């Protein structure tokens, strides 16, 4: 039996729901600051995968199979990401190491919308 892959809807979206949607919604702080990334269910996948960063278009938010080239992963896992600041910036909640690893694995597995 093959190991279960990381599911976007089951494993990744709940991370966004917990840590990100305070700012990454229409009218949220990120939106009002010129960052159009929406991380709500039904919209988040299309806002991330193969999308360039508005902060630095040389970076892709999620580059399938390439977590170390995916700005989303770098922004949640590094204190000093290559663009902007570590997320979530308000530190109301902290992305756990387990959640970071789920995001990394999801991207490594191809960042599928499943």
N, C-alpha and C positions, 0 to 999 in steps of 0.2 A: 504494500500500500504506500502510495506517495505521500510525503508530508503535506499538510494543508498549507496553501499559500496565504499570504496576507490579503485580506479583502478590504477594498477601499471603503465600502459602505459599512461593514461590520467593525473594522479595526481603525481606519484612518479618520473617517468623518467624526466619530465620537471624540477624537483628540481635538479636532477643530471646534466642535461644539463646546468642549470644556474650557479650552484655553484661548481661542482665537476670535470667536464671533462677537465679542464685546466691541471690537474695533473693526473687524473685517465684514461689515454689513453696510448696506446703503444707509448713509447718514452717520456711520460710525467714524471714529477718529481717523482711521486709515483712509477711508473714503474722503473725508473732509480735508485730509492732508495731500490729496492728489494720488493716492495709491488705490487703484480700482479693483484690487483683489477681493472678491467676495468668497467667504468660506462657509456659506450656509449650504445645507443639504440641497442637492439638485443643481447647484451652481458651482460649487467649489472645484470639482474636477476640471471643468472647462476653463476655470480661472487660473489653473496651475500648470497643467501638463502641456509641454511644448510652448509655453508662453514666456515672452521676454519680460524681464523686470523693467518697470518704468523708472526705477532708480538708476539702473545701468543696463542698457539694452544688450550688452555683451554677455550678460548672465541670463540663463533660462531658469524659471522658477522650479520646474520639475523636468529634468532630462531623463527619460526612461533609461533604466539600466546603469545610470551614472550618478549615484548619490553625492559623490564629491564634486560634481559639476552642477548640482541642483541647489539653487539658492535657498529654497525652502528648508532643505535639510541643514544647510550650513547656518542659517539664521536661528534654528532651534537648538543646534548642537554646539555652537561656538560662541564664546564670550565676545570675540571680535570677528564677526563675519566679514566677508570681503565688501559687502554693501550694507549700509545702514547699521542697525544695532541688533543685538540678540532679541529674539522674540520668545515669549510675549514681553514686550518692553515694560509694561506697567507692573509686571511681576505679581499680579493678583493671584495667579497660579503659576506653577513652574512645570514645564514639560519634564516628565521623569525620564530616567535613562531607558526604562522599558519602552516608553512611548517613542523616544528618539530612535530606538532600535527597530520598532515596528515601521516607522516612516522610512528608515534606511532600507529595510528588507523589502518593503513595498516598492520602492524605487528600483532596487537591485533586480527584483523579479519582473520589472518592465512597466511599473506604474499603471497597471490595468484598472479599468473602471468596472470592478466586479463587486 
